[in-house]
Amino acid sequence: MSMRPINLAITLASMLLAACTSVRELQNPGFYSRQVTIESRGVQVPATYVVPLAAGAHPVLVMAHGHGGTRDEAGGFVRVAEALGRLGVASIRMDFPGCGESTESFAENNLDNMLRDIKSARAYALAQSGADSKRVGLLGYSIGGRLAMMATGQDAYTALALWAPVGDRDTMVQFLGGPEAWQRHKASARTQDSTVFTTPWGDQQQLGIEFFTDLERSAPLDSIKMFSGPVLVVYGDQDQVVAPQVSLSVADAARASAQVVRREITGADHGLGFYSGEAAHAAQVISTTVRFLSKSLAQ
């Protein structure tokens, strides 16, 4: 899950991209950033597509944000996307149900729906001019890391980058208040269609029954055990949400990977500097991730 999102004021010029796609486009040195909508599950999912201006085929990165976060992740995902755009890597990032600019209820925020959105975003990006279907990376933060691991079992990916990934079930159980609170919320969601949960930072979320059942039956480590591409796991040694040992267990599970990089950010909590304003921590995460992905996707 993410820390509480920070509102970012971004001015974009409006123009039409396609019949079902609303676009706000801003030209930047080396890349274009397009605000688009992607059809997935019969709904319109808000997304940002960043495309390099460099000629020739370019790799693509799909980005999955954390629980209750947004596709920008307090600027963290924006910085990764733009840095990679300048290096010739395209990227797509979307708002999951009930997050950011999504018009859906948070009650639709479950692993199955989010995995389908990742698949749709990947298909959208690969349908764009210049996209190289043989070089596709995946970046996931927190619960987005769990999704990223699971997505590697559904589609072909070249490289995988994970920020404080939720690799176990206990992390989310504790996030909701422990086993008793988990079962209480689950029972409420089953009988009343959804249950109201207040996060540690004060946000109220409606959780549907699929939120619980999807998490209980998911096995992300089974997926990452089969992934053969390079893997990066970034985590903060002061993370009180996803414990460092959980992140390390994910790295340890990547047994088939050609390369596993573990990067501890000393002094960082679960926000990895993005939500706490700790610029030095955030800079380490960005530089490590961009370096890893640009190298891994260049081949």
WOLINSUL-V884660 format. One record per residue. N is the residue number from 1. PHI is phi in degrees with one decimal (none if undefined). PSI is psi in radians with two decimals (* if undefined). D_LAST is the distance of its C-alpha to the last C-alpha in whole Angstrom. Layout:
BEGIN
[[N | PHI | PSI | D_LAST] [N | PHI | PSI | D_LAST]]
END
This chain:
BEGIN
[[1 | none | 2.82 | 31] [2 | -100.6 | 2.84 | 31] [3 | -76.0 | 3.03 | 34] [4 | -60.6 | 2.22 | 36] [5 | -63.3 | 2.58 | 34] [6 | -104.3 | 2.26 | 35] [7 | -69.2 | 2.26 | 36] [8 | -112.0 | 2.18 | 34] [9 | -88.6 | 1.93 | 36] [10 | -124.1 | 2.16 | 34] [11 | -93.3 | 2.18 | 35] [12 | -131.5 | 2.48 | 33] [13 | -83.1 | 2.39 | 35] [14 | -90.7 | 2.45 | 35] [15 | -159.6 | 2.88 | 34] [16 | -93.1 | 2.25 | 34] [17 | -98.7 | -0.85 | 31] [18 | -158.3 | 3.04 | 32] [19 | -56.3 | -0.76 | 35] [20 | -105.7 | 0.27 | 34] [21 | -123.2 | 2.03 | 32] [22 | -88.2 | 2.36 | 33] [23 | -129.6 | 2.32 | 31] [24 | -121.0 | 2.09 | 32] [25 | -122.0 | 2.32 | 29] [26 | -128.8 | 2.13 | 29] [27 | -79.8 | 2.30 | 27] [28 | -128.3 | 2.76 | 26] [29 | -58.1 | 2.02 | 24] [30 | 92.7 | -0.21 | 20] [31 | -160.1 | 2.86 | 21] [32 | -114.9 | 2.46 | 23] [33 | -114.1 | 2.06 | 24] [34 | -115.4 | 2.22 | 26] [35 | -87.7 | 2.06 | 28] [36 | -130.1 | 2.99 | 29] [37 | -121.2 | 2.43 | 30] [38 | -117.3 | 2.31 | 28] [39 | -80.1 | 2.20 | 31] [40 | -151.3 | 2.31 | 30] [41 | 59.2 | 0.39 | 33] [42 | 81.5 | 0.16 | 36] [43 | -123.8 | 2.90 | 35] [44 | -97.0 | 2.07 | 34] [45 | -101.9 | 2.11 | 31] [46 | -69.7 | 2.40 | 30] [47 | -150.5 | 2.89 | 27] [48 | -124.2 | 2.21 | 25] [49 | -113.1 | 2.15 | 22] [50 | -109.0 | 2.18 | 20] [51 | -124.1 | 2.29 | 19] [52 | -68.8 | 2.65 | 17] [53 | -86.5 | -0.26 | 19] [54 | -63.3 | 2.47 | 17] [55 | -71.7 | 2.74 | 17] [56 | 97.5 | 3.03 | 14] [57 | -68.5 | 2.48 | 12] [58 | -130.5 | 2.56 | 11] [59 | -66.6 | 2.91 | 9] [60 | -130.7 | 2.41 | 13] [61 | -115.8 | 2.27 | 14] [62 | -102.5 | 2.35 | 17] [63 | -121.6 | 2.32 | 20] [64 | -122.0 | 2.05 | 23] [65 | -81.2 | 3.07 | 26] [66 | -87.8 | 3.10 | 28] [67 | -62.4 | 2.04 | 32] [68 | 77.6 | 0.11 | 34] [69 | -88.4 | -2.77 | 31] [70 | -137.2 | 3.01 | 30] [71 | -67.1 | -0.22 | 27] [72 | -94.5 | -0.38 | 27] [73 | 46.1 | 1.06 | 28] [74 | 53.0 | 0.52 | 30] [75 | 95.1 | -0.25 | 28] [76 | -63.3 | -0.82 | 25] [77 | -69.7 | -0.57 | 23] [78 | -61.7 | -0.82 | 24] [79 | -64.4 | -0.68 | 22] [80 | -65.2 | -0.82 | 19] [81 | -61.9 | -0.76 | 19] [82 | -72.1 | -0.67 | 20] [83 | -64.0 | -0.74 | 18] [84 | -70.3 | -0.59 | 15] [85 | -58.9 | -0.69 | 16] [86 | -68.4 | -0.41 | 17] [87 | -94.9 | 0.12 | 13] [88 | 91.5 | 0.32 | 13] [89 | -112.2 | 2.18 | 12] [90 | -80.4 | 2.83 | 15] [91 | -152.6 | 2.70 | 17] [92 | -133.7 | 2.31 | 20] [93 | -138.9 | 2.46 | 22] [94 | -129.3 | 2.78 | 26] [95 | -90.6 | 2.16 | 29] [96 | -73.9 | 2.91 | 30] [97 | -50.7 | 2.26 | 34] [98 | 78.9 | 0.08 | 37] [99 | -115.9 | 2.61 | 34] [100 | 55.2 | -2.14 | 34] [101 | -92.5 | 0.15 | 35] [102 | -62.0 | 2.44 | 35] [103 | -96.3 | 0.03 | 38] [104 | -83.5 | 2.81 | 38] [105 | -73.0 | 2.61 | 40] [106 | -65.2 | -0.29 | 39] [107 | -63.2 | -0.32 | 40] [108 | -88.8 | 0.05 | 38] [109 | -83.9 | 1.62 | 35] [110 | -141.3 | 2.88 | 34] [111 | -59.6 | -0.72 | 31] [112 | -61.9 | -0.84 | 31] [113 | -62.5 | -0.72 | 32] [114 | -69.5 | -0.65 | 29] [115 | -64.1 | -0.65 | 26] [116 | -66.9 | -0.61 | 28] [117 | -68.7 | -0.66 | 27] [118 | -62.1 | -0.78 | 23] [119 | -61.5 | -0.74 | 23] [120 | -66.8 | -0.70 | 25] [121 | -64.9 | -0.73 | 23] [122 | -60.1 | -0.80 | 19] [123 | -63.8 | -0.69 | 21] [124 | -61.6 | -0.85 | 22] [125 | -63.1 | -0.71 | 19] [126 | -73.2 | -0.29 | 17] [127 | -83.0 | -0.15 | 21] [128 | -81.9 | 2.67 | 20] [129 | -58.3 | 2.30 | 20] [130 | 89.4 | -0.17 | 16] [131 | -70.5 | 2.35 | 14] [132 | -99.4 | 1.87 | 11] [133 | -68.6 | -0.22 | 13] [134 | -92.7 | -0.06 | 10] [135 | -132.3 | 1.53 | 8] [136 | -127.1 | 2.13 | 11] [137 | -105.5 | 2.94 | 12] [138 | -141.7 | 2.25 | 15] [139 | -121.2 | 2.20 | 18] [140 | -131.3 | 2.41 | 21] [141 | -114.3 | 2.16 | 24] [142 | 61.1 | -2.04 | 27] [143 | -65.5 | -0.45 | 28] [144 | -64.0 | -0.49 | 25] [145 | -68.8 | -0.67 | 23] [146 | -62.4 | -0.79 | 25] [147 | -61.1 | -0.74 | 25] [148 | -61.5 | -0.76 | 21] [149 | -60.6 | -0.79 | 21] [150 | -65.8 | -0.63 | 24] [151 | -64.8 | -0.48 | 21] [152 | -66.8 | -0.32 | 19] [153 | -86.9 | -0.07 | 21] [154 | -108.2 | -0.60 | 22] [155 | -138.6 | 2.85 | 19] [156 | -80.4 | 2.21 | 15] [157 | -129.2 | 2.58 | 13] [158 | -88.4 | -0.71 | 9] [159 | -145.1 | 2.68 | 11] [160 | -132.9 | 2.16 | 14] [161 | -118.0 | 2.29 | 16] [162 | -128.8 | 2.28 | 20] [163 | -108.3 | 2.04 | 23] [164 | 42.0 | 1.02 | 26] [165 | -72.4 | 2.45 | 25] [166 | -81.0 | 1.59 | 29] [167 | -93.6 | -0.16 | 28] [168 | -121.5 | 3.07 | 32] [169 | -90.1 | -0.58 | 35] [170 | -60.5 | -0.54 | 37] [171 | -57.4 | -0.82 | 35] [172 | -72.3 | -0.58 | 36] [173 | -61.6 | -0.80 | 40] [174 | -67.8 | -0.59 | 40] [175 | -60.4 | -0.62 | 39] [176 | -85.1 | -0.01 | 42] [177 | 114.3 | 0.09 | 44] [178 | 108.5 | 3.03 | 44] [179 | -56.7 | -0.73 | 45] [180 | -66.2 | -0.77 | 48] [181 | -65.3 | -0.68 | 47] [182 | -58.7 | -0.87 | 44] [183 | -66.4 | -0.63 | 47] [184 | -64.9 | -0.80 | 49] [185 | -66.2 | -0.68 | 46] [186 | -62.3 | -0.77 | 45] [187 | -63.7 | -0.69 | 49] [188 | -65.6 | -0.72 | 49] [189 | -65.4 | -0.60 | 46] [190 | -70.9 | -0.66 | 48] [191 | -90.5 | -0.42 | 51] [192 | -118.9 | 0.28 | 51] [193 | 76.1 | -0.60 | 47] [194 | -158.9 | 2.83 | 46] [195 | -124.8 | 2.60 | 46] [196 | -95.6 | 2.16 | 46] [197 | -120.9 | 2.33 | 44] [198 | -102.8 | 2.10 | 44] [199 | -70.2 | 2.87 | 41] [200 | -58.5 | -0.37 | 42] [201 | -104.2 | 0.31 | 41] [202 | 92.4 | 0.03 | 44] [203 | -83.6 | 2.40 | 42] [204 | -94.3 | 2.31 | 44] [205 | -128.6 | 2.40 | 42] [206 | -89.9 | 2.13 | 43] [207 | -111.6 | 2.14 | 41] [208 | -82.5 | 2.91 | 42] [209 | -60.9 | -0.55 | 42] [210 | -65.5 | -0.46 | 39] [211 | -56.1 | -0.77 | 37] [212 | -77.0 | -0.85 | 39] [213 | -67.4 | -0.66 | 39] [214 | -61.6 | -0.79 | 35] [215 | -65.1 | -0.68 | 34] [216 | -67.5 | -0.60 | 37] [217 | -96.3 | -0.09 | 35] [218 | -77.0 | 2.59 | 31] [219 | -138.2 | 1.28 | 30] [220 | -62.2 | -0.54 | 26] [221 | -67.3 | -0.49 | 26] [222 | -63.7 | -0.60 | 26] [223 | -73.3 | -0.80 | 23] [224 | -70.6 | -0.41 | 21] [225 | -63.1 | -0.43 | 22] [226 | -96.7 | -0.13 | 20] [227 | -80.3 | 2.19 | 17] [228 | -98.3 | -0.21 | 15] [229 | -77.4 | 3.01 | 11] [230 | -65.5 | 2.53 | 12] [231 | -127.9 | 2.34 | 15] [232 | -116.5 | 2.29 | 16] [233 | -123.1 | 2.02 | 20] [234 | -109.7 | 2.36 | 22] [235 | -153.0 | 2.74 | 26] [236 | -96.6 | 2.43 | 29] [237 | -73.6 | -0.18 | 32] [238 | -108.4 | 0.31 | 34] [239 | -67.8 | 2.07 | 33] [240 | -100.1 | -0.02 | 36] [241 | -100.5 | -1.03 | 35] [242 | -107.9 | 1.81 | 32] [243 | -58.4 | 2.52 | 33] [244 | -52.0 | -0.61 | 30] [245 | -67.6 | -0.43 | 31] [246 | -69.2 | -0.79 | 30] [247 | -60.9 | -0.73 | 26] [248 | -67.5 | -0.57 | 26] [249 | -65.7 | -0.56 | 27] [250 | -66.4 | -0.80 | 24] [251 | -60.8 | -0.72 | 22] [252 | -65.6 | -0.52 | 24] [253 | -74.7 | -0.32 | 24] [254 | -78.4 | 1.07 | 20] [255 | -73.4 | -0.47 | 21] [256 | -89.7 | -0.07 | 19] [257 | -67.8 | 2.50 | 16] [258 | -69.5 | -0.45 | 13] [259 | -158.3 | 2.30 | 14] [260 | -122.8 | 2.08 | 17] [261 | -109.9 | 2.15 | 17] [262 | -105.1 | 2.23 | 21] [263 | -130.7 | 1.87 | 22] [264 | -89.1 | 2.28 | 26] [265 | -100.4 | 1.80 | 27] [266 | -63.7 | 2.20 | 31] [267 | 89.6 | -0.11 | 33] [268 | -88.3 | 2.48 | 31] [269 | -96.4 | -2.80 | 33] [270 | -65.1 | -0.45 | 31] [271 | -73.4 | -0.19 | 31] [272 | 52.4 | 0.51 | 29] [273 | 91.7 | -0.32 | 30] [274 | -74.3 | -0.68 | 30] [275 | -96.3 | -0.14 | 33] [276 | -110.3 | -0.03 | 35] [277 | 75.6 | 0.27 | 34] [278 | -86.7 | 1.59 | 33] [279 | -60.3 | -0.64 | 31] [280 | -65.6 | -0.70 | 30] [281 | -65.5 | -0.83 | 28] [282 | -59.4 | -0.72 | 27] [283 | -62.6 | -0.67 | 25] [284 | -65.1 | -0.72 | 24] [285 | -63.6 | -0.81 | 22] [286 | -62.9 | -0.89 | 21] [287 | -63.4 | -0.73 | 19] [288 | -62.7 | -0.79 | 18] [289 | -68.1 | -0.80 | 16] [290 | -64.1 | -0.74 | 15] [291 | -63.1 | -0.79 | 13] [292 | -63.5 | -0.85 | 12] [293 | -70.6 | -0.69 | 10] [294 | -63.9 | -0.65 | 9] [295 | -72.7 | -0.77 | 7] [296 | -67.8 | -0.58 | 6] [297 | -92.0 | -0.11 | 6] [298 | -77.0 | -0.36 | 4] [299 | -81.8 | * | 0]]
END
